Amino acid sequence: MQTKSHDIPPLRESFAADNVEAANLLFGHQNKHLRQVERSLGLRIGCRGTALTLEGEFLPVSLAKRLFEELSLLLREGYRPYATDFDYALRILCAAPNTSLKDIFLDRVLISTRNKIISPKSLAQKAYIDAIRSRDVVFGIGPAGTGKTYLAMAMAIAFLQKKEVSRIVLVRPAVEAGEKLGFLPGDLAEKVNPYLRPLYDALFDMMDFHRGQELIEKGIVEVAPLAFMRGRTLNDAFVILDEAQNTTREQMMMFLTRLGFGSRAVVTGDLTQIDLPEARLSGLREAKEVLADVEGISFIFFSDLDVVRHPIVQSIIQAYERFPRQFGGNGRAGGEGNR
């Protein structure tokens, strides 16, 4: 008689933290992290002192045990996990159970002035920073909140600190959400500043405000609208083009041909958030097809699994991706989703 799945007894495994301090960090205040793992994987976790008992079906129990073993290895290396790291670690191991969390979490991109360690938090983020280190041009394509711009900024500052480049250039298309600069009040600086604010925010999150201002005043860090790049050649620079889904074909070609000797570029965008007029094809969408096989260029695709904001952001993105797309045109809604 064939054994039915419900006749299979639950798997029971054990895990022990190295010491009381490690147990406190792994299990969380009032076992908060244990409850999180129980809800996410659907198993039962018993806790006694520094020891855990994991009980449930084979896959959830195996994943939970590996999670605590991998996090223990991080602790032994001196890494103290942030509260959000448990969620990120679960996502990584659910997607790729044999992944070494050390290879991801200990790959430090930058330590900010507030001693915040900036490192990848997903498989795609790890692939992204590896690509930036080894390729001249990298495209990061995916939904908001996946760290595309933030990690690119961190890599740019790291390259500047190591003197691998002599300046950073941050650019964005200056027309978004259907607004035309000519219809906005104020002079040019006042008009473009709101569009560039997210780039300033990322910069000053990693660097002391006064140091950042000094670099901007000296021209070592430049934040400008994409239109200001026309006619220039950017040598020895780390260039970031943000919100690239709102570039036209001509603007994308113009930007990519600005690169000079010793420079590298990172292009970020979300193909589900195109704000161009219906008749205009997104330069990012076209570049994804035209440049896919060009040597020295890499494309990294992010998904809702890579969201590193409030957990509800991931749920929102998943809900919109499930909703039937009813519009056509330049890819605003009727086109392809993120890979």
C-alpha positions as a LaTeX table, in Angstrom:
\begin{tabular}{lrrr}
\hline
Residue & $x$ (\AA) & $y$ (\AA) & $z$ (\AA) \\
\hline
Met1 & 0.00 & 0.00 & 0.00 \\
Gln2 & 1.41 & 3.37 & $-1.01$ \\
Thr3 & 2.12 & 5.76 & 1.87 \\
Lys4 & 0.08 & 8.94 & 1.74 \\
Ser5 & 1.72 & 12.30 & 2.45 \\
His6 & $-0.43$ & 12.87 & 5.55 \\
Asp7 & 0.79 & 9.54 & 6.99 \\
Ile8 & 4.40 & 10.72 & 6.96 \\
Pro9 & 5.40 & 11.80 & 10.49 \\
Pro10 & 6.66 & 15.38 & 10.86 \\
Leu11 & 10.38 & 15.95 & 10.68 \\
Arg12 & 12.02 & 17.00 & 13.92 \\
Glu13 & 15.37 & 18.79 & 13.95 \\
Ser14 & 17.36 & 20.66 & 16.58 \\
Phe15 & 19.57 & 23.73 & 16.54 \\
Ala16 & 21.71 & 25.32 & 19.26 \\
Ala17 & 23.10 & 28.85 & 19.26 \\
Asp18 & 26.76 & 29.30 & 20.23 \\
Asn19 & 25.97 & 31.23 & 23.42 \\
Val20 & 23.31 & 33.35 & 25.13 \\
Glu21 & 24.27 & 36.53 & 23.25 \\
Ala22 & 24.04 & 34.73 & 19.91 \\
Ala23 & 20.69 & 33.25 & 20.91 \\
Asn24 & 19.33 & 36.69 & 21.78 \\
Leu25 & 20.38 & 38.06 & 18.39 \\
Leu26 & 19.08 & 35.06 & 16.45 \\
Phe27 & 15.82 & 34.51 & 18.29 \\
Gly28 & 14.91 & 38.18 & 18.75 \\
His29 & 13.23 & 40.04 & 21.59 \\
Gln30 & 10.60 & 37.73 & 23.08 \\
Asn31 & 11.40 & 35.25 & 20.29 \\
Lys32 & 10.14 & 37.69 & 17.64 \\
His33 & 12.35 & 36.21 & 14.92 \\
Leu34 & 11.23 & 32.68 & 15.74 \\
Arg35 & 7.58 & 33.64 & 15.34 \\
Gln36 & 8.44 & 35.30 & 12.02 \\
Val37 & 10.07 & 32.09 & 10.74 \\
Glu38 & 7.10 & 30.02 & 11.95 \\
Arg39 & 4.64 & 32.22 & 10.05 \\
Ser40 & 6.74 & 32.36 & 6.90 \\
Leu41 & 7.55 & 28.65 & 6.62 \\
Gly42 & 4.62 & 27.02 & 8.39 \\
Leu43 & 6.41 & 24.97 & 11.07 \\
Arg44 & 6.59 & 24.84 & 14.84 \\
Ile45 & 9.63 & 26.07 & 16.76 \\
Gly46 & 10.20 & 25.22 & 20.40 \\
Cys47 & 12.78 & 27.22 & 22.35 \\
Arg48 & 14.58 & 26.29 & 25.55 \\
Gly49 & 17.53 & 28.44 & 26.53 \\
Thr50 & 19.90 & 28.55 & 23.55 \\
Ala51 & 18.40 & 25.45 & 21.90 \\
Leu52 & 15.63 & 25.17 & 19.33 \\
Thr53 & 13.42 & 22.29 & 18.25 \\
Leu54 & 12.10 & 22.57 & 14.68 \\
Glu55 & 9.10 & 20.42 & 13.77 \\
Gly56 & 7.06 & 20.21 & 10.57 \\
Glu57 & 7.30 & 19.06 & 6.97 \\
Phe58 & 10.68 & 18.28 & 5.48 \\
Leu59 & 11.23 & 21.39 & 3.36 \\
Pro60 & 10.20 & 24.05 & 5.93 \\
Val61 & 12.21 & 22.38 & 8.69 \\
Ser62 & 15.27 & 22.01 & 6.46 \\
Leu63 & 15.05 & 25.67 & 5.39 \\
Ala64 & 14.62 & 26.90 & 8.95 \\
Lys65 & 17.61 & 24.91 & 10.18 \\
Arg66 & 19.76 & 26.18 & 7.33 \\
Leu67 & 18.60 & 29.75 & 8.04 \\
Phe68 & 19.76 & 29.60 & 11.66 \\
Glu69 & 23.00 & 27.86 & 10.71 \\
Glu70 & 23.79 & 30.48 & 8.07 \\
Leu71 & 22.96 & 33.37 & 10.41 \\
Ser72 & 25.18 & 31.79 & 13.06 \\
Leu73 & 28.07 & 31.81 & 10.60 \\
Leu74 & 27.46 & 35.52 & 10.04 \\
Leu75 & 27.56 & 36.16 & 13.79 \\
Arg76 & 30.89 & 34.33 & 14.05 \\
Glu77 & 32.27 & 36.67 & 11.40 \\
Gly78 & 31.23 & 39.66 & 13.52 \\
Tyr79 & 28.15 & 40.59 & 11.49 \\
Arg80 & 25.21 & 41.63 & 13.65 \\
Pro81 & 22.05 & 41.14 & 11.60 \\
Tyr82 & 19.59 & 44.00 & 11.30 \\
Ala83 & 15.98 & 43.13 & 12.14 \\
Thr84 & 15.09 & 43.21 & 8.42 \\
Asp85 & 17.91 & 40.80 & 7.54 \\
Phe86 & 15.84 & 37.83 & 8.71 \\
Asp87 & 13.21 & 38.53 & 6.08 \\
Tyr88 & 15.85 & 39.04 & 3.39 \\
Ala89 & 17.67 & 35.85 & 4.41 \\
Leu90 & 14.43 & 33.85 & 4.27 \\
Arg91 & 13.69 & 35.13 & 0.76 \\
Ile92 & 17.19 & 34.23 & $-0.41$ \\
Leu93 & 17.16 & 30.70 & 1.00 \\
Cys94 & 13.62 & 30.01 & $-0.21$ \\
Ala95 & 14.73 & 30.95 & $-3.73$ \\
Ala96 & 18.13 & 29.23 & $-3.56$ \\
Pro97 & 18.49 & 26.97 & $-0.49$ \\
Asn98 & 22.20 & 26.26 & $-1.05$ \\
Thr99 & 23.19 & 29.93 & $-1.08$ \\
Ser100 & 25.88 & 31.03 & 1.37 \\
Leu101 & 24.55 & 34.11 & 3.17 \\
Lys102 & 28.15 & 35.08 & 3.96 \\
Asp103 & 28.83 & 35.59 & 0.26 \\
Ile104 & 25.99 & 38.13 & 0.12 \\
Phe105 & 25.72 & 39.87 & 3.49 \\
Leu106 & 29.49 & 40.16 & 4.03 \\
Asp107 & 30.10 & 41.72 & 0.61 \\
Arg108 & 30.42 & 45.23 & 2.00 \\
Val109 & 29.96 & 47.91 & $-0.62$ \\
Leu110 & 30.34 & 50.90 & 1.67 \\
Ile111 & 30.28 & 51.93 & 5.32 \\
Ser112 & 28.40 & 55.23 & 5.57 \\
Thr113 & 29.39 & 58.13 & 7.79 \\
Arg114 & 26.79 & 56.90 & 10.29 \\
Asn115 & 28.57 & 53.50 & 10.37 \\
Lys116 & 25.75 & 51.86 & 8.45 \\
Ile117 & 27.02 & 48.85 & 6.51 \\
Ile118 & 25.70 & 48.86 & 2.96 \\
Ser119 & 25.70 & 45.40 & 1.43 \\
Pro120 & 23.47 & 43.39 & $-0.92$ \\
Lys121 & 20.31 & 41.90 & 0.56 \\
Ser122 & 19.17 & 39.64 & $-2.29$ \\
Leu123 & 20.56 & 37.44 & $-5.04$ \\
Ala124 & 19.81 & 40.08 & $-7.68$ \\
Gln125 & 21.48 & 42.81 & $-5.63$ \\
Lys126 & 24.60 & 40.65 & $-5.30$ \\
Ala127 & 24.63 & 40.03 & $-9.07$ \\
Tyr128 & 24.14 & 43.78 & $-9.59$ \\
Ile129 & 27.16 & 44.92 & $-7.59$ \\
Asp130 & 29.30 & 42.14 & $-9.07$ \\
Ala131 & 28.31 & 43.36 & $-12.54$ \\
Ile132 & 29.13 & 46.98 & $-11.66$ \\
Arg133 & 32.59 & 45.90 & $-10.53$ \\
Ser134 & 33.32 & 44.02 & $-13.75$ \\
Arg135 & 31.38 & 45.77 & $-16.55$ \\
Asp136 & 31.62 & 49.18 & $-18.16$ \\
Val137 & 27.86 & 49.63 & $-18.46$ \\
Val138 & 25.25 & 48.00 & $-16.22$ \\
Phe139 & 21.48 & 48.25 & $-16.51$ \\
Gly140 & 19.42 & 47.64 & $-13.37$ \\
Ile141 & 15.76 & 47.10 & $-14.32$ \\
Gly142 & 12.95 & 46.41 & $-11.87$ \\
Pro143 & 10.33 & 47.85 & $-9.52$ \\
Ala144 & 10.78 & 50.63 & $-7.00$ \\
Gly145 & 12.33 & 49.73 & $-3.67$ \\
Thr146 & 14.74 & 47.08 & $-4.97$ \\
Gly147 & 17.87 & 49.13 & $-4.26$ \\
Lys148 & 18.83 & 49.87 & $-7.87$ \\
Thr149 & 19.69 & 53.55 & $-7.38$ \\
Tyr150 & 20.80 & 53.25 & $-3.76$ \\
Leu151 & 23.37 & 50.51 & $-4.45$ \\
Ala152 & 24.57 & 52.29 & $-7.59$ \\
Met153 & 25.19 & 55.41 & $-5.49$ \\
Ala154 & 27.02 & 53.37 & $-2.85$ \\
Met155 & 29.22 & 51.80 & $-5.53$ \\
Ala156 & 29.94 & 55.23 & $-7.03$ \\
Ile157 & 31.08 & 56.62 & $-3.66$ \\
Ala158 & 33.18 & 53.48 & $-3.04$ \\
Phe159 & 34.87 & 53.89 & $-6.44$ \\
Leu160 & 35.54 & 57.57 & $-5.66$ \\
Gln161 & 37.02 & 56.77 & $-2.24$ \\
Lys162 & 39.32 & 54.17 & $-3.81$ \\
Lys163 & 40.33 & 56.73 & $-6.47$ \\
Glu164 & 39.14 & 54.43 & $-9.25$ \\
Val165 & 37.24 & 57.42 & $-10.66$ \\
Ser166 & 37.77 & 61.14 & $-10.13$ \\
Arg167 & 34.13 & 62.23 & $-10.09$ \\
Ile168 & 30.52 & 61.12 & $-9.89$ \\
Val169 & 27.81 & 62.32 & $-12.28$ \\
Leu170 & 24.18 & 61.71 & $-11.36$ \\
Val171 & 21.53 & 62.41 & $-13.98$ \\
Arg172 & 17.79 & 62.01 & $-14.40$ \\
Pro173 & 15.28 & 62.87 & $-17.11$ \\
Ala174 & 13.63 & 66.11 & $-15.94$ \\
Val175 & 10.15 & 65.36 & $-17.21$ \\
Glu176 & 8.06 & 62.88 & $-15.24$ \\
Ala177 & 4.44 & 62.24 & $-14.31$ \\
Gly178 & 3.17 & 64.20 & $-17.29$ \\
Glu179 & 4.64 & 67.54 & $-16.15$ \\
Lys180 & 6.52 & 69.79 & $-18.55$ \\
Leu181 & 9.22 & 72.06 & $-17.18$ \\
Gly182 & 7.92 & 74.99 & $-19.15$ \\
Phe183 & 4.66 & 74.93 & $-17.24$ \\
Leu184 & 6.26 & 74.83 & $-13.80$ \\
Pro185 & 6.97 & 78.02 & $-11.81$ \\
Gly186 & 10.46 & 79.35 & $-11.04$ \\
Asp187 & 13.84 & 79.51 & $-12.74$ \\
Leu188 & 15.62 & 76.48 & $-14.21$ \\
Ala189 & 17.28 & 75.43 & $-10.95$ \\
Glu190 & 13.99 & 75.57 & $-9.09$ \\
Lys191 & 12.27 & 73.58 & $-11.84$ \\
Val192 & 14.73 & 70.70 & $-12.04$ \\
Asn193 & 15.51 & 70.41 & $-8.32$ \\
Pro194 & 12.41 & 68.37 & $-7.38$ \\
Tyr195 & 13.25 & 65.80 & $-10.06$ \\
Leu196 & 16.82 & 65.44 & $-8.77$ \\
Arg197 & 15.92 & 65.33 & $-5.06$ \\
Pro198 & 15.90 & 61.48 & $-4.83$ \\
Leu199 & 19.54 & 61.47 & $-6.00$ \\
Tyr200 & 20.49 & 64.04 & $-3.36$ \\
Asp201 & 18.63 & 61.99 & $-0.74$ \\
Ala202 & 20.62 & 58.86 & $-1.58$ \\
Leu203 & 23.91 & 60.80 & $-1.59$ \\
Phe204 & 23.36 & 62.42 & 1.80 \\
Asp205 & 22.17 & 59.14 & 3.32 \\
Met206 & 25.66 & 57.73 & 2.77 \\
Met207 & 27.81 & 60.82 & 3.20 \\
Asp208 & 28.04 & 63.62 & 5.74 \\
Phe209 & 25.95 & 66.56 & 4.50 \\
His210 & 28.79 & 69.08 & 4.63 \\
Arg211 & 31.19 & 66.69 & 2.90 \\
Gly212 & 28.61 & 66.04 & 0.20 \\
Gln213 & 28.02 & 69.75 & $-0.31$ \\
Glu214 & 31.77 & 70.33 & $-0.56$ \\
Leu215 & 32.11 & 67.67 & $-3.26$ \\
Ile216 & 29.19 & 69.19 & $-5.18$ \\
Glu217 & 30.65 & 72.70 & $-4.95$ \\
Lys218 & 34.02 & 71.42 & $-6.23$ \\
Gly219 & 32.33 & 69.62 & $-9.12$ \\
Ile220 & 33.53 & 66.20 & $-7.91$ \\
Val221 & 29.89 & 65.18 & $-7.54$ \\
Glu222 & 27.50 & 66.58 & $-10.13$ \\
Val223 & 23.73 & 66.19 & $-10.05$ \\
Ala224 & 22.04 & 67.38 & $-13.23$ \\
Pro225 & 19.14 & 66.82 & $-15.63$ \\
Leu226 & 19.86 & 64.45 & $-18.51$ \\
Ala227 & 19.58 & 67.27 & $-21.07$ \\
Phe228 & 22.73 & 68.85 & $-19.58$ \\
Met229 & 24.79 & 65.87 & $-20.81$ \\
Arg230 & 24.45 & 66.76 & $-24.49$ \\
Gly231 & 27.77 & 67.59 & $-26.16$ \\
Arg232 & 29.91 & 66.45 & $-23.22$ \\
Thr233 & 32.49 & 63.68 & $-22.89$ \\
Leu234 & 32.75 & 62.17 & $-19.42$ \\
Asn235 & 36.22 & 60.80 & $-18.69$ \\
Asp236 & 37.26 & 59.04 & $-15.48$ \\
Ala237 & 33.71 & 59.28 & $-14.10$ \\
Phe238 & 31.12 & 57.06 & $-12.49$ \\
Val239 & 27.85 & 58.05 & $-14.17$ \\
Ile240 & 24.38 & 57.05 & $-12.97$ \\
Leu241 & 21.28 & 57.55 & $-15.10$ \\
Asp242 & 18.22 & 57.15 & $-12.89$ \\
Glu243 & 14.58 & 56.72 & $-14.00$ \\
Ala244 & 15.83 & 55.72 & $-17.44$ \\
Gln245 & 12.42 & 54.37 & $-18.48$ \\
Asn246 & 11.53 & 58.02 & $-19.13$ \\
Thr247 & 14.27 & 58.56 & $-21.69$ \\
Thr248 & 13.53 & 58.59 & $-25.38$ \\
Arg249 & 15.56 & 56.57 & $-27.86$ \\
Glu250 & 17.58 & 59.68 & $-28.74$ \\
Gln251 & 18.25 & 60.56 & $-25.11$ \\
Met252 & 19.44 & 57.05 & $-24.28$ \\
Met253 & 21.82 & 57.02 & $-27.24$ \\
Met254 & 23.05 & 60.49 & $-26.31$ \\
Phe255 & 23.73 & 59.42 & $-22.72$ \\
Leu256 & 25.52 & 56.16 & $-23.54$ \\
Thr257 & 27.78 & 57.88 & $-26.07$ \\
Arg258 & 28.96 & 60.44 & $-23.46$ \\
Leu259 & 31.20 & 57.86 & $-21.78$ \\
Gly260 & 34.90 & 58.57 & $-22.12$ \\
Phe261 & 38.07 & 56.77 & $-21.05$ \\
Gly262 & 38.12 & 55.32 & $-17.55$ \\
Ser263 & 34.39 & 55.79 & $-17.06$ \\
Arg264 & 31.57 & 53.44 & $-16.25$ \\
Ala265 & 27.82 & 53.88 & $-16.25$ \\
Val266 & 24.89 & 52.44 & $-14.33$ \\
Val267 & 21.42 & 52.87 & $-15.83$ \\
Thr268 & 18.40 & 52.22 & $-13.63$ \\
Gly269 & 14.69 & 52.14 & $-14.40$ \\
Asp270 & 11.30 & 50.49 & $-14.04$ \\
Leu271 & 9.57 & 49.53 & $-17.29$ \\
Thr272 & 6.18 & 49.53 & $-15.55$ \\
Gln273 & 6.49 & 53.23 & $-14.66$ \\
Ile274 & 6.93 & 54.92 & $-18.04$ \\
Asp275 & 5.70 & 58.54 & $-18.09$ \\
Leu276 & 6.47 & 59.37 & $-21.73$ \\
Pro277 & 3.69 & 60.39 & $-24.12$ \\
Glu278 & 1.92 & 57.37 & $-25.62$ \\
Ala279 & 3.60 & 57.69 & $-29.02$ \\
Arg280 & 7.18 & 57.72 & $-27.64$ \\
Leu281 & 9.08 & 54.47 & $-27.19$ \\
Ser282 & 11.05 & 54.22 & $-23.97$ \\
Gly283 & 14.79 & 54.37 & $-24.58$ \\
Leu284 & 15.30 & 51.87 & $-21.77$ \\
Arg285 & 12.90 & 49.36 & $-23.32$ \\
Glu286 & 14.70 & 49.63 & $-26.67$ \\
Ala287 & 18.17 & 49.44 & $-25.09$ \\
Lys288 & 17.18 & 46.20 & $-23.35$ \\
Glu289 & 16.64 & 44.61 & $-26.76$ \\
Val290 & 19.36 & 46.34 & $-28.81$ \\
Leu291 & 22.24 & 46.01 & $-26.34$ \\
Ala292 & 21.50 & 42.60 & $-24.85$ \\
Asp293 & 24.44 & 40.88 & $-26.56$ \\
Val294 & 26.98 & 43.72 & $-26.52$ \\
Glu295 & 30.20 & 42.77 & $-24.74$ \\
Gly296 & 30.95 & 44.87 & $-21.66$ \\
Ile297 & 27.26 & 45.58 & $-20.99$ \\
Ser298 & 25.27 & 43.69 & $-18.37$ \\
Phe299 & 21.53 & 43.64 & $-17.60$ \\
Ile300 & 20.33 & 42.77 & $-14.11$ \\
Phe301 & 16.60 & 42.27 & $-13.58$ \\
Phe302 & 14.97 & 42.79 & $-10.19$ \\
Ser303 & 11.56 & 41.58 & $-9.00$ \\
Asp304 & 9.28 & 42.00 & $-5.99$ \\
Leu305 & 11.51 & 39.46 & $-4.19$ \\
Asp306 & 14.25 & 42.10 & $-4.11$ \\
Val307 & 12.19 & 44.87 & $-2.47$ \\
Val308 & 14.06 & 46.22 & 0.56 \\
Arg309 & 11.49 & 48.70 & 1.82 \\
His310 & 8.54 & 48.23 & 4.17 \\
Pro311 & 7.16 & 44.65 & 3.72 \\
Ile312 & 3.86 & 46.03 & 2.44 \\
Val313 & 5.68 & 47.45 & $-0.62$ \\
Gln314 & 6.39 & 43.90 & $-1.80$ \\
Ser315 & 2.69 & 43.03 & $-1.41$ \\
Ile316 & 1.64 & 46.14 & $-3.33$ \\
Ile317 & 3.96 & 45.31 & $-6.24$ \\
Gln318 & 2.70 & 41.71 & $-6.34$ \\
Ala319 & $-0.93$ & 42.92 & $-6.35$ \\
Tyr320 & $-0.32$ & 45.25 & $-9.30$ \\
Glu321 & 1.53 & 42.55 & $-11.23$ \\
Arg322 & $-1.47$ & 40.19 & $-10.80$ \\
Phe323 & $-3.95$ & 42.84 & $-11.94$ \\
Pro324 & $-4.95$ & 42.51 & $-15.64$ \\
Arg325 & $-3.11$ & 45.02 & $-17.79$ \\
Gln326 & $-5.47$ & 46.89 & $-20.05$ \\
Phe327 & $-3.37$ & 49.56 & $-21.67$ \\
Gly328 & $-0.94$ & 49.47 & $-24.57$ \\
Gly329 & 1.38 & 52.05 & $-26.05$ \\
Asn330 & 4.94 & 52.52 & $-24.92$ \\
Gly331 & 4.82 & 49.88 & $-22.19$ \\
Arg332 & 3.10 & 51.98 & $-19.55$ \\
Ala333 & 0.90 & 49.04 & $-18.62$ \\
Gly334 & 0.19 & 46.80 & $-21.57$ \\
Gly335 & 3.80 & 45.81 & $-22.21$ \\
Glu336 & 5.96 & 43.24 & $-20.56$ \\
Gly337 & 6.60 & 43.12 & $-16.86$ \\
Asn338 & 9.90 & 42.87 & $-15.03$ \\
Arg339 & 11.90 & 39.78 & $-15.50$ \\
\hline
\end{tabular}
